[in-house]
């Protein structure tokens, strides 16, 4: 079994254990008081979605982004949630049924091998892509599936640069249950994601959030979509 296969199996086992209580424990992610929901909302806004659009939520987990996406695309839009773990998708399905959404479909698939539907308006990944060893391939495959003007947005954690040790620990705390922190820091997947965005997409933008412990990377295919004032910029931010 390769290292990639071992990582995948470890992630599946870990998320199966955590699925039942994930919605509660995620509020502490990656630390109590972290502005996770604010960052998720910013990522959704960065997609420039319109009513009736189709969006893929890659590594959707239990569907924490679904309500934010629903408010933008409306009942005439379509949300496709993709996740590796059956137990997480079961929780996502329960969320869909409780909310009465008829425009959300779920697919169990490995991000690296997922066949993106052609002509989607946007692809979103939150707090997951840095755990995918083939993250550059995922971004490339998704970029080819986007409709003209469609956008990719990746929100995730990173190790802050040139910062005190306690901030570095905050930035890495989330990966501790899922993979070796040493391996994650050595691989520096946020740099791979940034390079892939620049290589595969137009108008790539990179914004560091909350003292450099997170980032929002975006780009579009073809004609850029006008952004609102809350959209990402090329400069770093102090707060989230």
HELIX and SHEET records of a PDB file:
HELIX    1   1 UNK A    3  UNK A   18  1                                  16    
HELIX    2   2 UNK A   19  UNK A   21  5                                   3    
HELIX    3   3 UNK A   22  UNK A   25  1                                   4    
HELIX    4   4 UNK A   26  UNK A   28  5                                   3    
HELIX    5   5 UNK A   36  UNK A   46  1                                  11    
HELIX    6   6 UNK A   66  UNK A   73  1                                   8    
HELIX    7   7 UNK A   86  UNK A   99  1                                  14    
HELIX    8   8 UNK A  111  UNK A  113  5                                   3    
HELIX    9   9 UNK A  129  UNK A  131  5                                   3    
HELIX   10  10 UNK A  135  UNK A  145  1                                  11    
HELIX   11  11 UNK A  165  UNK A  172  1                                   8    
HELIX   12  12 UNK A  173  UNK A  175  5                                   3    
HELIX   13  13 UNK A  181  UNK A  187  1                                   7    
HELIX   14  14 UNK A  189  UNK A  200  1                                  12    
SHEET    1   A 7 UNK A 104  UNK A 108  0                                        
SHEET    2   A 7 UNK A  78  UNK A  83  1                                        
SHEET    3   A 7 UNK A  54  UNK A  58  1                                        
SHEET    4   A 7 UNK A 120  UNK A 126  1                                        
SHEET    5   A 7 UNK A 146  UNK A 157  1                                        
SHEET    6   A 7 UNK A 214  UNK A 220 -1                                        
SHEET    7   A 7 UNK A 202  UNK A 209 -1                                        
END                                                                             
